[in-house]
């Protein structure tokens, strides 16, 4: 048992005498500027996809709200139509006002909510296509990723 302690102590002393850890014998690999630029481009495209996804989620919410508002007012028109007394000017005016609100809701849905949502889908799909074209199937060294992340600044789009 004493012999084992002596061997272990000698081994530790030998290790303690080394100036460098074992992994320091490998030189750090500097990635090429081209690889760092490509990795940085992929990181920026990933951010753009996240930004466009956020925008798309917001637009989808607005689109769905506009559609729900239109559906609700159209149901109200259909429910009230048979009950309107055409001989009562107040009821006729109230129903005309309801029809005007329904027309405004339809116009907003068709001319604003739908096109804006379609444009958001188009922007999202375009940046996903860019990401796939530039980065799909590519691999970068850890050194390139680290260099690309360092002081990463992406263009606004």
Contact map, one row per residue, 1 for C-alpha under 8 A:
1111100000000000000000000000000000000000000000000000000000000000000000000000000000000000000000000000000000000000000000000000000000000000000000000000000000000
1111110000000000000000000000000000000000000000000000000000000000000000000000000000000000000000000000000000000000000000000000000000000000000000000000000000000
1111111000000000000000000000000000000000000000000000000000000000000000000000000000000000000000000000000000000000000000000000000000000000000000000000000000000
1111111100000000000000000000000000000000000000000000000000000000000000000000000000000000000000000000000000000000000000000000000000000000000000000000000000000
1111111110000000000000000000000000000000000000000000000000000000000000000000000000000000000000000000000000000000000000000000000000000000000000000000000000000
0111111111000000000000000000000000000000000000000000000000000000000000000000000000000000000000000000000000000000000000000000000000000000000000000000000000000
0011111111100000000000000000000000000000000000000000000000000000000000000000000000000000000000000000000000000000000000000000000000000000000000000000000000000
0001111111110000000000000000000000000000000000000000000000000000000000000000000000000000000000000000000000000000000000000000000000000000000000000000000000000
0000111111111000000000000000000000000000000000000000000000000000000000000000000000000000000000000000000000000000000000000000000000000000000000000000000000000
0000011111111100000000000000000000000000000000000000000000000000000000000000000000000000000000000000000000000000000000000000000000000000000000000000000000000
0000001111111110000000000000000000000000000000000000000000000000000000000000000000000000000000000000000000000000000000000000000000000000000000000000000000000
0000000111111111000000000000000000000000000000000000000000000000000000000000000000000000000000000000000000000000000000000000000000000000000000000000000000000
0000000011111111100000000000000000000000000000000000000000000000000000000000000000000000000000000000000000000000000000000000000000000000000000000000000000000
0000000001111111110000000000000000000000000000000000000000000000000000000000000000000000000000000000000000000000000000000000000000000000000000000000000000000
0000000000111111110000000000000000000000000000000000000000000000000000000000000000000000000000000000000000000000000000000000000000000000000000000000000000000
0000000000011111111000000000000000000000000000000000000000000000000000000000000000000000000000000000000000000000000000000000000000000000000000000000000000000
0000000000001111111000000000000000000000000000000000000000000000000000000000000000000000000000000000000000000000000000000000000000000000000000000000000000000
0000000000000111111110000000000000000000000000000000000000000000000000000000000000000000000000000000000000000000000000000000000000000000000000000000000000000
0000000000000001111110000000000000000000000000000000000000000000000000000000000000000000000000000000000000000000000000000000000000000000000000000000000000000
0000000000000000011111011000000000000000000000000000000000000000000000000000000000000000000000000000000000000000000000000000000000000000000000000000000000000
0000000000000000011111111000000000000000000000000000000000000000000000000000000000000000000000000000000000000000000000000000000000000000000000000000000000000
0000000000000000000111111000000000000000000000000000000000000000000000000000000000000000000000000000000000000000000000000000000000000000000000000000000000000
0000000000000000000011111100000000000000000000000000000000000000000000000000000000000000000000000000000000000000000000000000000000000000000000000000000000000
0000000000000000000111111110000000000000000000000000000000000000000000000000000000000000000000000000000000000000000000000000000000000000000000000000000000000
0000000000000000000111111110000000000000000000000000000000000000000000000000000000000000000000000000000000000000000000000000000000000000000000000000000000000
0000000000000000000000111111000000000000000000000000000000000000000000000000000000000000000000000000000000000000000000000000000000000000000000000000000000000
0000000000000000000000011111100000000000000000000000000000000000000000000000000000000000000000000000000000000000000000000000000000000000000000000000000000000
0000000000000000000000000111110000000000000000000000000000000000000000000000000000000000000000000000000000000000000000000000000000000000000000000000000000000
0000000000000000000000000011111000000000000000000000000000000000000000000000000000000000000000000000000000000000000000000000000000000000000000100000000000000
0000000000000000000000000001111100000000000000000000000000000000000000000000000000000000000000000000000000000000000000000000000000000000000000110000000000000
0000000000000000000000000000111110110000000000000000000000000000000000000000000000000000000000000000000000000000000000000000000000000000000010110010000000000
0000000000000000000000000000011111110000000000000000000000000000000000000000000000000000000000000000000000000000000000000000000000000000000000010000000000000
0000000000000000000000000000001111111000000000000000000000000000000000000000000000000000000000000000000000000000000000000000000000000000000000000000000000000
0000000000000000000000000000000111111100000000000000000000000000000000000000000000000000000000000000000000000000000000000000000000000000000000000000000000000
0000000000000000000000000000001111111110000000000000000000000000000000000000000000000000000000000000000000000000000000000000000000000000000100010000000000000
0000000000000000000000000000001111111111000000000000000000000000000000000000000000000000000000000000000000000000000000000000000000000000000000011011000000000
0000000000000000000000000000000011111111100000000000000000000000000000000000000000000000000000000000000000000000000000000000000000000000000000000001000000000
0000000000000000000000000000000001111111110000000000000000000000000000000000000000000000000000000000000000000000000000000000000000000000000000000000000000000
0000000000000000000000000000000000111111111000000000000000000000000000000000000000000000000000000000000000000000000000000000000000000000000100011001000000000
0000000000000000000000000000000000011111111100000000000000000000000000000000000000000000000000000000000000000000000000000000000000000000000000001001100100000
0000000000000000000000000000000000001111111110000000000000000000000000000000000000000000000000000000000000000000000000000000000000000000000000000000000000000
0000000000000000000000000000000000000111111111000000000000000000000000000000000000000000000000000000000000000000000000000000000000100110000000000000000000000
0000000000000000000000000000000000000011111111100000000000000000000000000000000000000000000000000000000000000000000000000000000000000000000000000001100000000
0000000000000000000000000000000000000001111111110000000000000000000000000000000000000000000000000000000000000000000000000000000000000000000000000000000011100
0000000000000000000000000000000000000000111111111000000000000000000000000000000000000000000000000000000000000000000000000000001001100000000000000000000000000
0000000000000000000000000000000000000000011111111100000000000000000000000000000000000000000000000000000000000000000000000000000000100000000000000000000000000
0000000000000000000000000000000000000000001111111110000000000000000000000000000000000000000000000000000000000000000000000000000000000000000000000000000000000
0000000000000000000000000000000000000000000111111111000000000000000000000000000000000000000000000000000000000000000000000000001000000000000000000000000000001
0000000000000000000000000000000000000000000011111111100000000000000000000000000000000000000000000000000000000000000000000001001100100000000000000000000000000
0000000000000000000000000000000000000000000001111111110000000000000000000000000000000000000000000000000000000000000000000000000000000000000000000000000000000
0000000000000000000000000000000000000000000000111111111000000000000000000000000000000000000000000000000000000000000000000000000000000000000000000000000000000
0000000000000000000000000000000000000000000000011111111100000000000000000000000000000000000000000000000000000000000000010011001000000000000000000000000000000
0000000000000000000000000000000000000000000000001111111110000000000000000000000000000000000000000000000000000000000000000001000000000000000000000000000000000
0000000000000000000000000000000000000000000000000111111111000000000000000000000000000000000000000000000000000000000000000000000000000000000000000000000000000
0000000000000000000000000000000000000000000000000011111111100000000000000000000000000000000000000000000000000000000000010000000000000000000000000000000000000
0000000000000000000000000000000000000000000000000001111111110000000000000000000000000000000000000000000000000000000010011001000000000000000000000000000000000
0000000000000000000000000000000000000000000000000000111111111000000000000000000000000000000000000000000000000000000000000000000000000000000000000000000000000
0000000000000000000000000000000000000000000000000000011111111100000000000000000000000000000000000000000000000000000000000000000000000000000000000000000000000
0000000000000000000000000000000000000000000000000000001111111110000000000000000000000000000000000000000000000000100110010000000000000000000000000000000000000
0000000000000000000000000000000000000000000000000000000111111111000000000000000000000000000000000000000000000000000010000000000000000000000000000000000000000
0000000000000000000000000000000000000000000000000000000011111111100000000000000000000000000000000000000000000000000000000000000000000000000000000000000000000
0000000000000000000000000000000000000000000000000000000001111111110000000000000000000000000000000000000000000000100000000000000000000000000000000000000000000
0000000000000000000000000000000000000000000000000000000000111111111000000000000000000000000000000000000000001000110010000000000000000000000000000000000000000
0000000000000000000000000000000000000000000000000000000000011111111100000000000000000000000000000000000000000000000000000000000000000000000000000000000000000
0000000000000000000000000000000000000000000000000000000000001111111110000000000000000000000000000000000000000000000000000000000000000000000000000000000000000
0000000000000000000000000000000000000000000000000000000000000111111111000000000000000000000000000000000010011000100000000000000000000000000000000000000000000
0000000000000000000000000000000000000000000000000000000000000011111111100000000000000000000000000000000000001000000000000000000000000000000000000000000000000
0000000000000000000000000000000000000000000000000000000000000001111111110000000000000000000000000000000000000000000000000000000000000000000000000000000000000
0000000000000000000000000000000000000000000000000000000000000000111111111000000000000000000000000000000010000000000000000000000000000000000000000000000000000
0000000000000000000000000000000000000000000000000000000000000000011111111100000000000000000000000000010011001000000000000000000000000000000000000000000000000
0000000000000000000000000000000000000000000000000000000000000000001111111110000000000000000000000000000000000000000000000000000000000000000000000000000000000
0000000000000000000000000000000000000000000000000000000000000000000111111111000000000000000000000000000000000000000000000000000000000000000000000000000000000
0000000000000000000000000000000000000000000000000000000000000000000011111111100000000000000000000100110010000000000000000000000000000000000000000000000000000
0000000000000000000000000000000000000000000000000000000000000000000001111111110000000000000000000000010000000000000000000000000000000000000000000000000000000
0000000000000000000000000000000000000000000000000000000000000000000000111111111000000000000000000000000000000000000000000000000000000000000000000000000000000
0000000000000000000000000000000000000000000000000000000000000000000000011111111100000000000000000000000000000000000000000000000000000000000000000000000000000
0000000000000000000000000000000000000000000000000000000000000000000000001111111110000000000000100110010000000000000000000000000000000000000000000000000000000
0000000000000000000000000000000000000000000000000000000000000000000000000111111111000000000000000000000000000000000000000000000000000000000000000000000000000
0000000000000000000000000000000000000000000000000000000000000000000000000011111111100000000000000000000000000000000000000000000000000000000000000000000000000
0000000000000000000000000000000000000000000000000000000000000000000000000001111111110000000000100000000000000000000000000000000000000000000000000000000000000
0000000000000000000000000000000000000000000000000000000000000000000000000000111111110000000000100000000000000000000000000000000000000000000000000000000000000
0000000000000000000000000000000000000000000000000000000000000000000000000000011111110000000000000000000000000000000000000000000000000000000000000000000000000
0000000000000000000000000000000000000000000000000000000000000000000000000000001111111000000000000000000000000000000000000000000000000000000000000000000000000
0000000000000000000000000000000000000000000000000000000000000000000000000000000111111100001100100000000000000000000000000000000000000000000000000000000000000
0000000000000000000000000000000000000000000000000000000000000000000000000000000000111111001100000000000000000000000000000000000000000000000000000000000000000
0000000000000000000000000000000000000000000000000000000000000000000000000000000000011111101100000000000000000000000000000000000000000000000000000000000000000
0000000000000000000000000000000000000000000000000000000000000000000000000000000000001111100100000000000000000000000000000000000000000000000000000000000000000
0000000000000000000000000000000000000000000000000000000000000000000000000000000000001111111100000000000000000000000000000000000000000000000000000000000000000
0000000000000000000000000000000000000000000000000000000000000000000000000000000000000111111110000000000000000000000000000000000000000000000000000000000000000
0000000000000000000000000000000000000000000000000000000000000000000000000000000000000001111111000000000000000000000000000000000000000000000000000000000000000
0000000000000000000000000000000000000000000000000000000000000000000000000000000000011101111111100000000000000000000000000000000000000000000000000000000000000
0000000000000000000000000000000000000000000000000000000000000000000000000000000000011111111111110000000000000000000000000000000000000000000000000000000000000
0000000000000000000000000000000000000000000000000000000000000000000000000000000000000000111111111000000000000000000000000000000000000000000000000000000000000
0000000000000000000000000000000000000000000000000000000000000000000000000000000000000000011111111100000000000000000000000000000000000000000000000000000000000
0000000000000000000000000000000000000000000000000000000000000000000000000000100110010000001111111110000000000000000000000000000000000000000000000000000000000
0000000000000000000000000000000000000000000000000000000000000000000000000000000000000000000111111111000000000000000000000000000000000000000000000000000000000
0000000000000000000000000000000000000000000000000000000000000000000000000000000000000000000011111111100000000000000000000000000000000000000000000000000000000
0000000000000000000000000000000000000000000000000000000000000000000000001000100000000000000001111111110000000000000000000000000000000000000000000000000000000
0000000000000000000000000000000000000000000000000000000000000000000000000000100000000000000000111111111000000000000000000000000000000000000000000000000000000
0000000000000000000000000000000000000000000000000000000000000000000000000000000000000000000000011111111100000000000000000000000000000000000000000000000000000
0000000000000000000000000000000000000000000000000000000000000000000000001000000000000000000000001111111110000000000000000000000000000000000000000000000000000
0000000000000000000000000000000000000000000000000000000000000000000001001100100000000000000000000111111111000000000000000000000000000000000000000000000000000
0000000000000000000000000000000000000000000000000000000000000000000000000000000000000000000000000011111111100000000000000000000000000000000000000000000000000
0000000000000000000000000000000000000000000000000000000000000000000000000000000000000000000000000001111111110000000000000000000000000000000000000000000000000
0000000000000000000000000000000000000000000000000000000000000000010011001000000000000000000000000000111111111000000000000000000000000000000000000000000000000
0000000000000000000000000000000000000000000000000000000000000000000001000000000000000000000000000000011111111100000000000000000000000000000000000000000000000
0000000000000000000000000000000000000000000000000000000000000000000000000000000000000000000000000000001111111111000000000000000000000000000000000000000000000
0000000000000000000000000000000000000000000000000000000000000000010000000000000000000000000000000000000111111111100000000000000000000000000000000000000000000
0000000000000000000000000000000000000000000000000000000000000010011001000000000000000000000000000000000011111111110000000000000000000000000000000000000000000
0000000000000000000000000000000000000000000000000000000000000000000000000000000000000000000000000000000001111111111000000000000000000000000000000000000000000
0000000000000000000000000000000000000000000000000000000000000000000000000000000000000000000000000000000000111111111000000000000000000000000000000000000000000
0000000000000000000000000000000000000000000000000000000000000000000000000000000000000000000000000000000000111111111100000000000000000000000000000000000000000
0000000000000000000000000000000000000000000000000000000000100110010000000000000000000000000000000000000000011111111110000000000000000000000000000000000000000
0000000000000000000000000000000000000000000000000000000000000010000000000000000000000000000000000000000000001111111111000000000000000000000000000000000000000
0000000000000000000000000000000000000000000000000000000000000000000000000000000000000000000000000000000000000111111111100000000000000000000000000000000000000
0000000000000000000000000000000000000000000000000000000000100000000000000000000000000000000000000000000000000001111111110000000000000000000000000000000000000
0000000000000000000000000000000000000000000000000000000100110010000000000000000000000000000000000000000000000000111111111000000000000000000000000000000000000
0000000000000000000000000000000000000000000000000000000000000000000000000000000000000000000000000000000000000000011111111100000000000000000000000000000000000
0000000000000000000000000000000000000000000000000000000000000000000000000000000000000000000000000000000000000000001111111110000000000000000000000000000000000
0000000000000000000000000000000000000000000000000001001100100000000000000000000000000000000000000000000000000000000111111111000000000000000000000000000000000
0000000000000000000000000000000000000000000000000000000100000000000000000000000000000000000000000000000000000000000011111111100000000000000000000000000000000
0000000000000000000000000000000000000000000000000000000000000000000000000000000000000000000000000000000000000000000001111111110000000000000000000000000000000
0000000000000000000000000000000000000000000000000001000000000000000000000000000000000000000000000000000000000000000000111111111000000000000000000000000000000
0000000000000000000000000000000000000000000000001001100100000000000000000000000000000000000000000000000000000000000000011111111100000000000000000000000000000
0000000000000000000000000000000000000000000000000000000000000000000000000000000000000000000000000000000000000000000000001111111110000000000000000000000000000
0000000000000000000000000000000000000000000000000000000000000000000000000000000000000000000000000000000000000000000000000111111111000000000000000000000000000
0000000000000000000000000000000000000000000010011001000000000000000000000000000000000000000000000000000000000000000000000011111111100000000000000000000000000
0000000000000000000000000000000000000000000000001000000000000000000000000000000000000000000000000000000000000000000000000001111111110000000000000000000000000
0000000000000000000000000000000000000000000000000000000000000000000000000000000000000000000000000000000000000000000000000000111111111000000000000000000000000
0000000000000000000000000000000000000000000010000000000000000000000000000000000000000000000000000000000000000000000000000000011111111100000000000000000000000
0000000000000000000000000000000000000000010011001000000000000000000000000000000000000000000000000000000000000000000000000000001111111111000000000000000000000
0000000000000000000000000000000000000000000000000000000000000000000000000000000000000000000000000000000000000000000000000000000111111111000000000000000000000
0000000000000000000000000000000000000000000000000000000000000000000000000000000000000000000000000000000000000000000000000000000011111111000000000000000000000
0000000000000000000000000000000000000000010000000000000000000000000000000000000000000000000000000000000000000000000000000000000001111111000000000000000000000
0000000000000000000000000000000000000000010000000000000000000000000000000000000000000000000000000000000000000000000000000000000000111111110000000000000000000
0000000000000000000000000000000000000000000000000000000000000000000000000000000000000000000000000000000000000000000000000000000000111111110000000000000000000
0000000000000000000000000000000000000000000000000000000000000000000000000000000000000000000000000000000000000000000000000000000000000011111000000000000000000
0000000000000000000000000000000000000000000000000000000000000000000000000000000000000000000000000000000000000000000000000000000000000011111100000000000000000
0000000000000000000000000000000000000000000000000000000000000000000000000000000000000000000000000000000000000000000000000000000000000000111110000000000000000
0000000000000000000000000000000000100010000000000000000000000000000000000000000000000000000000000000000000000000000000000000000000000000011111011000000000000
0000000000000000000000000000001000000000000000000000000000000000000000000000000000000000000000000000000000000000000000000000000000000000001111111000000000000
0000000000000000000000000000000000000000000000000000000000000000000000000000000000000000000000000000000000000000000000000000000000000000000111111100000000000
0000000000000000000000000000111000000000000000000000000000000000000000000000000000000000000000000000000000000000000000000000000000000000000011111110000000000
0000000000000000000000000000011100110010000000000000000000000000000000000000000000000000000000000000000000000000000000000000000000000000000111111111000000000
0000000000000000000000000000000000010011000000000000000000000000000000000000000000000000000000000000000000000000000000000000000000000000000111111111100000000
0000000000000000000000000000000000000000000000000000000000000000000000000000000000000000000000000000000000000000000000000000000000000000000001111111110000000
0000000000000000000000000000001000010000000000000000000000000000000000000000000000000000000000000000000000000000000000000000000000000000000000111111110000000
0000000000000000000000000000000000011011001000000000000000000000000000000000000000000000000000000000000000000000000000000000000000000000000000011111111100000
0000000000000000000000000000000000000001001000000000000000000000000000000000000000000000000000000000000000000000000000000000000000000000000000001111111100000
0000000000000000000000000000000000000000000000000000000000000000000000000000000000000000000000000000000000000000000000000000000000000000000000000111111100000
0000000000000000000000000000000000000000000000000000000000000000000000000000000000000000000000000000000000000000000000000000000000000000000000000001111110000
0000000000000000000000000000000000000001000000000000000000000000000000000000000000000000000000000000000000000000000000000000000000000000000000000001111111000
0000000000000000000000000000000000000000000100000000000000000000000000000000000000000000000000000000000000000000000000000000000000000000000000000000001111100
0000000000000000000000000000000000000000000100000000000000000000000000000000000000000000000000000000000000000000000000000000000000000000000000000000000111110
0000000000000000000000000000000000000000000100000000000000000000000000000000000000000000000000000000000000000000000000000000000000000000000000000000000011111
0000000000000000000000000000000000000000000000000000000000000000000000000000000000000000000000000000000000000000000000000000000000000000000000000000000001111
0000000000000000000000000000000000000000000000010000000000000000000000000000000000000000000000000000000000000000000000000000000000000000000000000000000000111
